[in-house]
Amino acid sequence: MMEKQMRKLVIVTGVAILAVAGSAAFTMFAPGKGEAQTNVTVAGERSKAITIYRDPNCGCCDAYGEYLETNGYQVTRVDDRDFDKRSVAAGVPEQGLGCHLAEIDGYVVSGLVPAEIIERMLDERPDITGITLPGMPPNAPGMAQQKIGTLKTYAFGEDGVAVYANE
């Protein structure tokens, strides 16, 4: 009798271990940034859902969210007084912090990055962590009615920091 219970316990334990290992393998081999991983809507277009972590008292972050919505994004705003710490933890260089942090389709976007630059990143799918427009440039979306002049946006990731766009 004891041997039968022991054998049953070994089998149940073995099945549980296989289930956990299978789940871990599935997670490890999920598509990465450089692969065909996109949020797809029913119509076959990429999702434009974006989450913005921002200081609840920042008016430009609200204006930026509205700007993105007028450009077809579905914006979720999350109040986070520590968005700067979240930004650094997400890989944004400290000297490149923007006024909020956004997440979209596996990338992070720091600051008031114009919609066309976000679109380019999502279309090109570069092997980066994300992009940043440091500080609060007065001519950036969310600060000005419309972008005036040029804005320098940086890409960042495992290979360091480089200019992504200067337009």
Residue pairs with C-beta under 8 A, 6 or more apart in sequence:
30 37
31 37
33 106
33 107
33 125
33 127
33 128
34 125
34 127
37 106
38 46
38 47
38 105
38 122
39 46
39 47
39 49
39 105
40 46
40 47
41 47
46 105
46 122
47 74
47 105
48 72
48 73
48 74
48 104
49 73
49 74
49 76
49 104
50 68
50 73
50 74
50 75
50 76
50 102
50 103
50 104
50 109
50 118
51 75
51 76
51 77
51 78
51 102
51 103
51 104
52 61
52 64
52 65
52 75
52 76
52 77
52 78
52 100
52 101
52 102
53 78
53 80
53 83
53 86
53 87
53 100
53 101
53 102
53 103
54 61
54 77
54 78
54 79
54 80
54 83
54 99
54 100
54 101
55 61
55 79
55 80
55 81
55 83
55 99
55 100
56 79
56 81
58 99
58 100
60 99
60 112
60 136
60 142
60 143
61 77
61 99
61 100
61 142
62 77
63 141
63 142
63 143
64 100
64 112
64 141
64 142
65 75
65 77
67 115
67 141
67 142
68 75
68 115
69 75
71 115
73 115
80 86
80 101
83 100
83 101
84 97
86 101
87 97
87 98
87 101
87 108
87 110
88 94
88 97
90 101
90 103
90 108
90 129
90 130
91 108
91 129
91 130
91 156
91 157
92 98
92 101
92 108
92 110
92 129
92 130
92 132
92 156
93 132
93 154
93 156
93 161
95 134
96 110
96 132
96 134
96 154
96 156
96 161
97 110
97 111
97 132
97 134
97 135
98 110
98 111
98 112
98 113
98 132
98 133
98 134
98 135
98 136
99 111
99 112
99 135
99 136
99 142
100 110
100 111
101 108
101 109
101 110
102 108
102 109
102 110
103 109
104 118
104 122
105 122
107 121
107 122
107 128
107 129
107 130
107 131
108 129
108 130
108 131
109 118
109 121
109 130
109 131
109 132
110 130
110 131
110 132
110 133
110 134
111 132
111 133
111 134
111 135
111 136
111 140
112 133
112 136
112 137
112 140
112 141
112 142
112 143
113 131
113 132
113 133
113 140
113 141
113 153
114 140
114 141
114 147
114 151
114 153
115 141
117 131
117 153
117 164
117 165
117 167
118 131
120 165
121 128
121 130
121 131
121 155
121 164
126 155
127 157
127 159
128 155
128 156
128 157
128 159
128 164
129 156
129 157
129 158
130 155
130 156
130 157
131 153
131 154
131 155
131 156
131 164
131 165
132 153
132 154
132 156
133 140
133 151
133 152
133 153
133 154
134 154
136 143
137 143
137 151
138 144
139 147
139 148
139 149
139 151
140 147
140 151
141 147
150 166
150 167
151 165
151 166
151 167
152 163
152 165
152 166
153 163
153 164
153 165
153 166
154 161
154 162
154 163
154 164
155 161
155 162
155 163
155 164
156 162
